[in-house]
Amino acid sequence: MNFVFISPHFPPQYFHFVTALRERGVNVLAIGDAPYDTLRHELRETLREYFFTPSLHDYDALLRATGYLTWRHGHMDRIESLNESWLGQEARLREDFNVFGLKPAEIHRLRSKSGMATIFRDAGVPHPELEPVQSAAQVKAFAERVGYPLVLKPDVGVGAAHTFKVSSDAEVDKVLAQPPSAPFVAQAFVQGTIITYDGVVDREGKILFTLSHQYSDGVMEVVTEKRDISFWSLKQIPAALDELGRKAVAALGLRERWFHLEFFRLPDDRFIALEANLRPPGGFMTDMINYACDIDVYRLWARVVTGDPIADIRFSPKYHVCHIARRAGRPYRHSHEEVLHRLGPALVMHTTDMPSVYQAAMGSEMYLTRHADLERMREDVSFAQALR
């Protein structure tokens, strides 16, 4: 099997996907925007061939790179990045090289906020009212129907970039003083706790495993108000969420793919879908899943791709694994040394060098912890993030 992996070096833990594929005999070829000699040793040793291009946004360069790799190694069986930024690029390559997987028309329908809203509605999954907009007048007309506050966001976007909460006509005028250059949507604002529905489906669309993570705050609020976020895995998925999540995954029609769905959990324990992402959960959440369940999701995914049996892989959440964020320059009450002493053996990973694209939402510093007891986890989060 020939597998083209786009951007194998980012996110930084994704080299594990590459090594897992190689373990199963896959011929892994890669295209990336990092010079070859900057790749970590494990990645360089695993790749059969690497094609460097200065920009992965340049589709012609990707086309030439894939053509060269095809000339060198034969027909490509898979083209993937598992990365939100390159979903559109990989879909175009699949279409141009006749490769299994989502094509551009499917990606647009499944990735755009307006497309997701239609899919959720048709599947009977509750979703906030949403409308494509191009002007302040259209937003105000939508507000007359559903009321303020609203959330304005790109129809296709990554994270909370260019996302705004507006609570009045005046705020709409301020945000849209210049008309948006790309399609935007207005969505009714929902006050609730964000909880995810994450997992993998096999080649027939069967869900192989699921896990949920809960966020301390909404990503939009974390980015705009520079809050310290924390998010953690749950040992058990609420039954109502599992039912809606399975409906949504079936409606999306995914095959041999990760999914990362986000829902609002309301105070009355109802769930409303926020959005669907056709990739693994972000940040270091793949590692979090491994620590939570004593499993290796990188190897599980590689087995799915190669069609190998996975019946011998057991999946059962045992711990609450938590990402505790801190921001550079913030006056924390407790020093790093005090936090380390407090966390003790619960600490499984720490970094002061979070990738720059993560920092607005996930902090510049991360403590990854593993707890059997949820209350103890919450106490440790409070300790690490307490301010003077």
VOPAGU-2260 file (C-alpha; in pm, 1 decimal, decimal comma):
REM VOPAGU-2260
SITE   aa  ch    i         X         Y         Z
SITE  MET   A    0       0,0       0,0       0,0
SITE  ASN   A    1     128,4     345,8     -96,9
SITE  PHE   A    2      22,6     616,4     146,7
SITE  VAL   A    3      86,8     989,2      97,1
SITE  PHE   A    4      88,4    1166,8     433,3
SITE  ILE   A    5      63,8    1545,3     407,3
SITE  SER   A    6     237,3    1741,5     684,4
SITE  PRO   A    7     356,7    1438,4     883,9
SITE  HIS   A    8     550,4    1662,2    1125,1
SITE  PHE   A    9     251,9    1861,4    1253,4
SITE  PRO   A   10      85,2    1834,1    1495,0
SITE  PRO   A   11     408,0    1717,6    1662,3
SITE  GLN   A   12     268,7    1384,7    1789,1
SITE  TYR   A   13     141,0    1282,3    1444,3
SITE  PHE   A   14     467,1    1108,2    1362,0
SITE  HIS   A   15     313,2     821,8    1564,4
SITE  PHE   A   16      53,3     775,3    1287,7
SITE  VAL   A   17     335,6     740,3    1035,7
SITE  THR   A   18     536,5     491,5    1241,7
SITE  ALA   A   19     218,8     288,8    1305,7
SITE  LEU   A   20     152,1     266,0     931,7
SITE  ARG   A   21     509,4     158,5     864,4
SITE  GLU   A   22     481,0    -114,8    1129,5
SITE  ARG   A   23     197,8    -262,2     923,1
SITE  GLY   A   24     406,8    -267,8     606,3
SITE  VAL   A   25     269,3      49,6     446,7
SITE  ASN   A   26     497,2     240,8     208,3
SITE  VAL   A   27     465,5     587,7     364,0
SITE  LEU   A   28     552,5     884,4     143,0
SITE  ALA   A   29     514,0    1239,4     266,4
SITE  ILE   A   30     479,1    1597,7     153,0
SITE  GLY   A   31     557,3    1871,9     403,1
SITE  ASP   A   32     652,3    2235,8     442,9
SITE  ALA   A   33     937,6    2168,5     687,8
SITE  PRO   A   34    1288,3    2097,4     552,0
SITE  TYR   A   35    1377,7    1729,7     571,1
SITE  ASP   A   36    1667,2    1780,2     812,2
SITE  THR   A   37    1433,9    1947,2    1065,8
SITE  LEU   A   38    1212,6    1638,4    1094,6
SITE  ARG   A   39    1251,9    1431,8    1408,8
SITE  HIS   A   40    1469,5    1122,9    1375,7
SITE  GLU   A   41    1183,0     873,3    1417,9
SITE  LEU   A   42     996,6    1032,8    1128,5
SITE  ARG   A   43    1293,7    1047,3     892,3
SITE  GLU   A   44    1369,9     681,9     961,8
SITE  THR   A   45    1011,1     577,1     888,9
SITE  LEU   A   46     935,2     763,5     567,1
SITE  ARG   A   47    1019,9     597,2     236,1
SITE  GLU   A   48    1043,6     936,1      66,1
SITE  TYR   A   49     979,9    1298,3     160,6
SITE  PHE   A   50     896,1    1583,9     -74,5
SITE  PHE   A   51     952,4    1934,1      61,1
SITE  THR   A   52     740,1    2224,6     -60,0
SITE  PRO   A   53     754,9    2573,6      96,5
SITE  SER   A   54     375,9    2610,0     114,9
SITE  LEU   A   55     105,7    2347,2     148,6
SITE  HIS   A   56    -143,1    2614,7      41,4
SITE  ASP   A   57       6,7    2595,6    -309,9
SITE  TYR   A   58    -207,9    2329,1    -474,5
SITE  ASP   A   59      -1,0    2320,3    -793,4
SITE  ALA   A   60     304,5    2233,0    -583,6
SITE  LEU   A   61     110,4    1954,1    -410,0
SITE  LEU   A   62      -8,6    1827,4    -746,2
SITE  ARG   A   63     345,7    1814,7    -881,0
SITE  ALA   A   64     474,7    1648,1    -562,9
SITE  THR   A   65     207,1    1376,9    -572,1
SITE  GLY   A   66     267,5    1324,8    -943,4
SITE  TYR   A   67     638,5    1278,3    -877,9
SITE  LEU   A   68     573,7    1029,2    -596,0
SITE  THR   A   69     330,0     839,2    -819,3
SITE  TRP   A   70     591,2     822,7   -1096,2
SITE  ARG   A   71     844,4     691,1    -844,8
SITE  HIS   A   72     627,0     444,2    -649,7
SITE  GLY   A   73     313,0     370,4    -850,3
SITE  HIS   A   74     -54,2     438,6    -780,5
SITE  MET   A   75    -134,7     596,8    -444,7
SITE  ASP   A   76    -384,0     407,7    -227,5
SITE  ARG   A   77    -443,2     679,9      33,6
SITE  ILE   A   78    -379,5    1053,8      65,6
SITE  GLU   A   79    -435,9    1195,1     414,7
SITE  SER   A   80    -320,8    1468,0     651,2
SITE  LEU   A   81    -558,6    1416,0     949,2
SITE  ASN   A   82    -526,4    1794,7     977,0
SITE  GLU   A   83    -808,9    2048,6     953,7
SITE  SER   A   84    -597,3    2293,8     752,5
SITE  TRP   A   85    -537,0    2053,6     462,9
SITE  LEU   A   86    -870,5    1872,7     430,7
SITE  GLY   A   87    -955,7    2062,2     113,7
SITE  GLN   A   88    -614,6    2007,7     -42,5
SITE  GLU   A   89    -608,7    1633,0      23,0
SITE  ALA   A   90    -963,0    1597,5    -117,3
SITE  ARG   A   91    -858,9    1765,2    -442,5
SITE  LEU   A   92    -556,3    1535,8    -469,5
SITE  ARG   A   93    -775,9    1228,7    -414,2
SITE  GLU   A   94   -1002,8    1338,0    -697,2
SITE  ASP   A   95    -714,5    1416,4    -932,8
SITE  PHE   A   96    -534,9    1086,8    -860,2
SITE  ASN   A   97    -847,3     866,5    -822,8
SITE  VAL   A   98    -777,2     772,7    -461,2
SITE  PHE   A   99   -1022,4     634,8    -202,4
SITE  GLY   A  100   -1167,1     888,5      40,8
SITE  LEU   A  101   -1361,9    1211,8      63,0
SITE  LYS   A  102   -1366,7    1426,1    -250,8
SITE  PRO   A  103   -1404,3    1808,5    -273,0
SITE  ALA   A  104   -1784,0    1816,8    -302,9
SITE  GLU   A  105   -1821,3    1591,5       1,0
SITE  ILE   A  106   -1564,5    1784,8     202,6
SITE  HIS   A  107   -1743,7    2114,1     140,8
SITE  ARG   A  108   -2079,5    1972,0     245,5
SITE  LEU   A  109   -1938,1    1806,0     557,5
SITE  ARG   A  110   -1696,6    2081,1     658,9
SITE  SER   A  111   -1893,7    2401,8     602,5
SITE  LYS   A  112   -2106,7    2528,5     891,3
SITE  SER   A  113   -2407,6    2562,0     660,4
SITE  GLY   A  114   -2358,9    2207,0     528,3
SITE  MET   A  115   -2326,5    2066,2     881,2
SITE  ALA   A  116   -2646,1    2243,8     988,1
SITE  THR   A  117   -2839,5    2077,2     705,9
SITE  ILE   A  118   -2696,1    1733,3     789,7
SITE  PHE   A  119   -2776,6    1769,5    1160,0
SITE  ARG   A  120   -3129,7    1890,9    1088,6
SITE  ASP   A  121   -3203,6    1607,8     845,1
SITE  ALA   A  122   -3069,0    1353,4    1097,0
SITE  GLY   A  123   -3287,2    1487,3    1378,3
SITE  VAL   A  124   -2989,6    1616,3    1575,8
SITE  PRO   A  125   -3066,2    1951,3    1747,6
SITE  HIS   A  126   -2853,4    2239,6    1616,4
SITE  PRO   A  127   -2865,8    2619,2    1670,8
SITE  GLU   A  128   -3045,8    2818,1    1402,5
SITE  LEU   A  129   -2798,7    2930,6    1138,8
SITE  GLU   A  130   -2807,5    3140,8     824,8
SITE  PRO   A  131   -2546,5    3234,8     559,0
SITE  VAL   A  132   -2492,0    3611,7     562,1
SITE  GLN   A  133   -2300,1    3863,7     353,0
SITE  SER   A  134   -2392,4    4195,9     509,0
SITE  ALA   A  135   -2479,3    4368,1     836,1
SITE  ALA   A  136   -2836,9    4406,6     714,7
SITE  GLN   A  137   -2875,0    4029,1     675,5
SITE  VAL   A  138   -2734,9    3968,6    1024,3
SITE  LYS   A  139   -2977,7    4220,2    1175,3
SITE  ALA   A  140   -3270,8    4060,8     993,4
SITE  PHE   A  141   -3164,4    3721,9    1131,7
SITE  ALA   A  142   -3141,3    3873,4    1482,2
SITE  GLU   A  143   -3497,1    4004,5    1451,7
SITE  ARG   A  144   -3610,3    3646,5    1401,9
SITE  VAL   A  145   -3398,1    3459,1    1660,8
SITE  GLY   A  146   -3281,3    3737,5    1891,8
SITE  TYR   A  147   -2939,7    3846,7    2018,0
SITE  PRO   A  148   -2673,3    3744,0    2102,1
SITE  LEU   A  149   -2545,1    3584,0    1783,1
SITE  VAL   A  150   -2216,8    3427,1    1680,4
SITE  LEU   A  151   -2065,1    3532,0    1346,9
SITE  LYS   A  152   -1809,8    3294,2    1198,1
SITE  PRO   A  153   -1664,1    3184,0     862,7
SITE  ASP   A  154   -1870,2    2917,9     688,9
SITE  VAL   A  155   -1546,8    2718,8     662,4
SITE  GLY   A  156   -1295,0    2790,3     936,3
SITE  VAL   A  157   -1044,2    2644,1    1178,6
SITE  GLY   A  158   -1094,7    2680,1    1554,2
SITE  ALA   A  159   -1230,5    3015,8    1667,7
SITE  ALA   A  160   -1044,7    3225,7    1408,9
SITE  HIS   A  161   -1248,4    3527,2    1288,9
SITE  THR   A  162   -1535,7    3433,2    1518,9
SITE  PHE   A  163   -1731,6    3705,8    1698,2
SITE  LYS   A  164   -2014,7    3727,1    1948,4
SITE  VAL   A  165   -2247,2    4020,8    1882,7
SITE  SER   A  166   -2523,7    4140,5    2112,7
SITE  SER   A  167   -2665,4    4443,8    1931,9
SITE  ASP   A  168   -2705,8    4611,2    1594,1
SITE  ALA   A  169   -2420,6    4846,1    1685,6
SITE  GLU   A  170   -2184,5    4555,1    1748,4
SITE  VAL   A  171   -2283,9    4403,3    1415,0
SITE  ASP   A  172   -2196,7    4730,5    1239,2
SITE  LYS   A  173   -1860,2    4738,6    1415,6
SITE  VAL   A  174   -1766,9    4379,7    1332,8
SITE  LEU   A  175   -1885,7    4406,5     972,7
SITE  ALA   A  176   -1756,6    4756,2     900,7
SITE  GLN   A  177   -1576,7    4582,9     613,9
SITE  PRO   A  178   -1782,1    4310,8     442,0
SITE  PRO   A  179   -1629,3    3963,8     493,4
SITE  SER   A  180   -1407,0    3844,0     210,2
SITE  ALA   A  181   -1522,3    3482,0     253,6
SITE  PRO   A  182   -1870,2    3333,8     314,8
SITE  PHE   A  183   -1991,5    3392,1     671,7
SITE  VAL   A  184   -2275,3    3252,8     878,9
SITE  ALA   A  185   -2475,1    3392,4    1167,6
SITE  GLN   A  186   -2572,5    3144,6    1437,8
SITE  ALA   A  187   -2792,9    3172,3    1743,5
SITE  PHE   A  188   -2574,7    3188,5    2055,6
SITE  VAL   A  189   -2608,2    2893,5    2293,4
SITE  GLN   A  190   -2497,6    2909,3    2656,2
SITE  GLY   A  191   -2377,4    2566,2    2756,4
SITE  THR   A  192   -2082,4    2342,9    2838,2
SITE  ILE   A  193   -1890,7    2207,3    2539,7
SITE  ILE   A  194   -1857,3    1831,0    2533,6
SITE  THR   A  195   -1713,7    1626,8    2248,0
SITE  TYR   A  196   -1793,7    1298,6    2080,4
SITE  ASP   A  197   -1471,1    1158,2    1937,1
SITE  GLY   A  198   -1384,2     834,6    1764,7
SITE  VAL   A  199   -1300,7     634,8    1452,4
SITE  VAL   A  200   -1515,2     453,5    1196,3
SITE  ASP   A  201   -1397,7     159,2     987,7
SITE  ARG   A  202   -1420,0     117,7     610,7
SITE  GLU   A  203   -1788,7      24,0     635,5
SITE  GLY   A  204   -1873,6     321,1     857,0
SITE  LYS   A  205   -1899,2     119,2    1180,1
SITE  ILE   A  206   -1792,5     309,7    1491,5
SITE  LEU   A  207   -1496,1     131,7    1649,4
SITE  PHE   A  208   -1461,4     341,0    1962,2
SITE  THR   A  209   -1587,0     664,6    2113,6
SITE  LEU   A  210   -1474,2     891,7    2393,4
SITE  SER   A  211   -1595,0    1229,2    2520,9
SITE  HIS   A  212   -1403,3    1530,4    2646,5
SITE  GLN   A  213   -1547,3    1822,4    2840,4
SITE  TYR   A  214   -1421,0    2182,4    2813,7
SITE  SER   A  215   -1402,2    2428,8    3100,5
SITE  ASP   A  216   -1491,4    2715,5    2864,3
SITE  GLY   A  217   -1597,0    2773,4    2507,4
SITE  VAL   A  218   -1304,8    2806,9    2266,0
SITE  MET   A  219   -1440,3    3138,9    2137,3
SITE  GLU   A  220   -1443,7    3284,3    2490,0
SITE  VAL   A  221   -1097,0    3142,7    2566,1
SITE  VAL   A  222    -950,7    3307,2    2255,7
SITE  THR   A  223   -1126,6    3643,6    2277,3
SITE  GLU   A  224   -1100,2    3682,3    2656,4
SITE  LYS   A  225    -762,6    3504,5    2693,7
SITE  ARG   A  226    -891,1    3262,1    2955,9
SITE  ASP   A  227    -698,2    2959,8    3084,3
SITE  ILE   A  228    -871,0    2655,7    2942,4
SITE  SER   A  229    -878,0    2302,0    3071,7
SITE  PHE   A  230   -1043,4    2001,0    2911,8
SITE  TRP   A  231   -1060,5    1641,0    3021,7
SITE  SER   A  232   -1179,3    1297,7    2917,9
SITE  LEU   A  233   -1489,5    1141,4    3068,9
SITE  LYS   A  234   -1503,5     782,8    3188,1
SITE  GLN   A  235   -1858,6     746,9    3060,4
SITE  ILE   A  236   -2041,9     912,7    2772,3
SITE  PRO   A  237   -2388,9    1041,5    2867,6
SITE  ALA   A  238   -2649,7     816,3    2707,2
SITE  ALA   A  239   -2831,3    1104,8    2536,0
SITE  LEU   A  240   -2504,9    1230,3    2387,1
SITE  ASP   A  241   -2411,4     883,5    2262,1
SITE  GLU   A  242   -2747,0     851,2    2087,7
SITE  LEU   A  243   -2712,8    1188,1    1912,9
SITE  GLY   A  244   -2346,7    1128,8    1833,5
SITE  ARG   A  245   -2421,9     799,6    1661,3
SITE  LYS   A  246   -2701,5     963,3    1461,8
SITE  ALA   A  247   -2467,5    1239,8    1351,1
SITE  VAL   A  248   -2183,1    1004,5    1254,1
SITE  ALA   A  249   -2423,7     792,5    1048,5
SITE  ALA   A  250   -2560,3    1103,4     875,4
SITE  LEU   A  251   -2209,4    1225,2     791,2
SITE  GLY   A  252   -2150,9     897,4     606,1
SITE  LEU   A  253   -1783,6     871,2     703,3
SITE  ARG   A  254   -1566,7     576,4     605,0
SITE  GLU   A  255   -1226,3     481,6     747,3
SITE  ARG   A  256   -1201,0     812,1     929,2
SITE  TRP   A  257   -1163,6     993,2    1258,2
SITE  PHE   A  258   -1442,6    1223,4    1376,2
SITE  HIS   A  259   -1451,0    1499,5    1637,0
SITE  LEU   A  260   -1802,3    1630,4    1708,3
SITE  GLU   A  261   -1870,8    1917,5    1946,0
SITE  PHE   A  262   -2196,7    1958,2    2137,6
SITE  PHE   A  263   -2337,9    2204,2    2388,7
SITE  ARG   A  264   -2457,2    2043,6    2710,4
SITE  LEU   A  265   -2743,4    2253,4    2849,9
SITE  PRO   A  266   -2825,2    2285,4    3222,9
SITE  ASP   A  267   -3120,3    2047,2    3179,0
SITE  ASP   A  268   -2885,0    1782,0    3030,9
SITE  ARG   A  269   -3008,2    1824,7    2675,9
SITE  PHE   A  270   -2745,3    1830,5    2399,6
SITE  ILE   A  271   -2724,2    2057,5    2094,7
SITE  ALA   A  272   -2472,0    1991,8    1817,0
SITE  LEU   A  273   -2220,7    2268,8    1751,9
SITE  GLU   A  274   -2009,7    2130,1    1466,9
SITE  ALA   A  275   -1847,1    1824,8    1311,8
SITE  ASN   A  276   -1476,6    1789,4    1235,5
SITE  LEU   A  277   -1349,0    1519,1    1001,3
SITE  ARG   A  278   -1022,4    1460,4    1184,9
SITE  PRO   A  279    -882,5    1350,7    1520,8
SITE  PRO   A  280    -957,3    1579,4    1816,4
SITE  GLY   A  281    -713,7    1871,3    1835,5
SITE  GLY   A  282    -410,8    1952,6    2042,8
SITE  PHE   A  283    -266,2    1649,0    2221,4
SITE  MET   A  284    -604,7    1479,3    2258,9
SITE  THR   A  285    -492,9    1166,4    2073,2
SITE  ASP   A  286    -232,3    1117,4    2346,8
SITE  MET   A  287    -499,4    1196,8    2605,6
SITE  ILE   A  288    -713,4     912,8    2468,8
SITE  ASN   A  289    -418,3     675,6    2497,0
SITE  TYR   A  290    -351,6     774,0    2859,0
SITE  ALA   A  291    -721,9     757,2    2947,1
SITE  CYS   A  292    -770,3     406,0    2813,0
SITE  ASP   A  293    -423,3     248,9    2815,2
SITE  ILE   A  294    -452,9     204,4    2439,5
SITE  ASP   A  295    -263,9     307,0    2124,8
SITE  VAL   A  296    -501,1     487,3    1887,7
SITE  TYR   A  297    -221,2     545,9    1637,7
SITE  ARG   A  298    -182,8     171,5    1588,4
SITE  LEU   A  299    -559,9     120,0    1594,6
SITE  TRP   A  300    -604,4     372,0    1312,0
SITE  ALA   A  301    -323,3     209,2    1111,7
SITE  ARG   A  302    -503,0    -125,7    1138,3
SITE  VAL   A  303    -822,5      37,3    1011,7
SITE  VAL   A  304    -637,0     177,3     709,1
SITE  THR   A  305    -474,1    -156,1     623,2
SITE  GLY   A  306    -790,0    -357,9     688,4
SITE  ASP   A  307    -623,4    -562,8     960,6
SITE  PRO   A  308    -836,4    -708,1    1244,4
SITE  ILE   A  309    -881,4    -498,1    1556,5
SITE  ALA   A  310   -1081,9    -741,7    1767,4
SITE  ASP   A  311    -788,7    -788,7    2002,5
SITE  ILE   A  312    -776,5    -417,4    2091,7
SITE  ARG   A  313    -971,1    -343,0    2410,5
SITE  PHE   A  314   -1110,5       4,2    2465,3
SITE  SER   A  315   -1229,3     113,4    2810,0
SITE  PRO   A  316   -1180,2     460,1    2965,5
SITE  LYS   A  317   -1013,3     422,8    3306,0
SITE  TYR   A  318    -897,4     775,4    3387,4
SITE  HIS   A  319    -979,1    1142,8    3350,0
SITE  VAL   A  320    -690,1    1283,3    3147,0
SITE  CYS   A  321    -679,1    1662,1    3158,9
SITE  HIS   A  322    -506,7    1934,2    2957,8
SITE  ILE   A  323    -431,2    2217,4    3202,3
SITE  ALA   A  324    -327,4    2535,6    3020,3
SITE  ARG   A  325    -126,6    2832,3    3144,3
SITE  ARG   A  326     -26,5    3146,8    2953,7
SITE  ALA   A  327     318,2    3303,3    2939,2
SITE  GLY   A  328     352,6    3615,7    3151,5
SITE  ARG   A  329      39,6    3558,4    3360,8
SITE  PRO   A  330      88,0    3608,8    3739,7
SITE  TYR   A  331      14,9    3259,9    3870,5
SITE  ARG   A  332       0,1    3206,4    4244,1
SITE  HIS   A  333     198,5    2883,9    4230,6
SITE  SER   A  334     534,7    2835,5    4062,9
SITE  HIS   A  335     607,8    2559,3    3815,5
SITE  GLU   A  336     798,1    2371,2    4087,7
SITE  GLU   A  337     500,2    2396,9    4323,6
SITE  VAL   A  338     267,3    2267,5    4050,9
SITE  LEU   A  339     499,9    1974,4    3982,5
SITE  HIS   A  340     507,0    1888,9    4353,8
SITE  ARG   A  341     126,9    1913,5    4374,2
SITE  LEU   A  342      63,8    1696,1    4068,4
SITE  GLY   A  343     319,8    1430,7    4152,7
SITE  PRO   A  344     259,4    1100,3    3970,7
SITE  ALA   A  345     -61,2    1237,6    3814,5
SITE  LEU   A  346     153,7    1435,4    3568,3
SITE  VAL   A  347     208,6    1241,7    3244,1
SITE  MET   A  348     332,0    1519,1    3012,1
SITE  HIS   A  349     446,8    1880,6    3036,7
SITE  THR   A  350     558,6    2138,1    2781,4
SITE  THR   A  351     633,4    2509,4    2788,4
SITE  ASP   A  352     655,7    2517,6    2411,0
SITE  MET   A  353     305,6    2462,0    2278,0
SITE  PRO   A  354     289,4    2508,7    1898,3
SITE  SER   A  355     215,0    2872,8    1819,6
SITE  VAL   A  356    -111,1    2794,9    1637,2
SITE  TYR   A  357    -242,9    2630,9    1956,8
SITE  GLN   A  358    -151,1    2903,0    2201,2
SITE  ALA   A  359    -452,7    3133,9    2160,7
SITE  ALA   A  360    -688,7    2850,5    2257,3
SITE  MET   A  361    -469,2    2605,1    2451,3
SITE  GLY   A  362    -210,3    2821,2    2626,0
SITE  SER   A  363     164,7    2841,0    2586,4
SITE  GLU   A  364     225,8    2587,4    2863,5
SITE  MET   A  365      48,9    2255,7    2919,0
SITE  TYR   A  366      30,5    2011,3    3207,0
SITE  LEU   A  367    -125,5    1680,9    3103,6
SITE  THR   A  368    -253,8    1488,2    3403,1
SITE  ARG   A  369    -420,0    1153,0    3468,0
SITE  HIS   A  370    -661,2    1107,2    3757,7
SITE  ALA   A  371    -892,6     829,2    3865,8
SITE  ASP   A  372   -1093,7    1080,3    4072,0
SITE  LEU   A  373   -1266,9    1371,6    3896,6
SITE  GLU   A  374   -1283,5    1594,4    4204,4
SITE  ARG   A  375    -909,6    1559,1    4266,9
SITE  MET   A  376    -851,0    1650,4    3902,1
SITE  ARG   A  377   -1059,2    1966,9    3940,3
SITE  GLU   A  378    -865,2    2064,1    4253,3
SITE  ASP   A  379    -535,6    2023,4    4067,3
SITE  VAL   A  380    -663,2    2236,9    3777,9
SITE  SER   A  381    -762,7    2511,7    4021,4
SITE  PHE   A  382    -421,8    2493,4    4191,7
SITE  ALA   A  383    -224,6    2517,2    3865,8
SITE  GLN   A  384    -432,9    2802,7    3721,7
SITE  ALA   A  385    -484,0    3011,7    4039,3
SITE  LEU   A  386    -373,4    3373,6    4002,2
SITE  ARG   A  387    -216,4    3601,7    4259,6
